[in-house]
Amino acid sequence: MPNPSSRSFAIVAVLLAGACASNASGSGDYGVSAVQFQDYVVPDGMTLIDRYHESYSGEAAGWRFGHFEYVGQTQLQDACSHLLQRMPQHMWRLASDESADDSQRAMKFERGRYCADYKFERKDGVTYMVVDYRTQIEAR
């Protein structure tokens, strides 16, 4: 019986291979995709950063992973308030909410086997947001 870490590695390898194969259409984008999933929330005023493949995602057979980087003029507190209001409308549950200081905040949402980690930083008059979206592997 395979151990959980080897099974996790195999799943990630299949997802990466599928992501590259599904988007390698000769369009010149080198097989990297940053398709945003429709079931998580992006606060108004935040723009996806994808010029140099900072953001990427993949989905295969119900398994999802994504790393999305955003930037915008939205105030950090306003962006977080928006998430707290809108994520439950998409059936997400707040699992944790931590703030080191007024310029940083981390929020984790869970829905079924999916997890969305939001990290915010306010620096030089701009808000940066990183969303790490993934399928959680159940421990057996």
C-alpha positions, 0 to 999 in steps of 0.5 A: 500500500503506497504511503500518503506522501508518495500518493501526494507526489503522484497526484501533483505530477499528474496535475502538472503534466495535465496542465502543461498538456492541456494548454500546450496548443502552440499559442506561445504561452509555453503551457503555463495556465493561470485560469482562475477558478470561479468559486473563490472571491477576488475583491474589487480593484484587485488585478491578477499578475500574470505577465511572467507566470507569477500566477498558475493553476491546474485542474484534473479529475476534480483535483485543483491547485492554483497560485494567484498573485494580485495587486490593487489600490483596494485597502487591505481592510476593505478587501478582507471585509469583502472576503468575509462577506462573500466567501460564505455565499460560495459555501466557504467556511473561515478556518483561520484569520491571523494578522501580524500587524495592520499591514499584513493578514492571512485568512484560510477558507475551507469548503469540502476538500478544497482550501483557499489561503489568502495572504495580504500585504499593504506596502507603498500604498498598494495592496498585494494579495496571494491566493493559494488554492488546493485540494486537501489530501485526506489523512487515512 
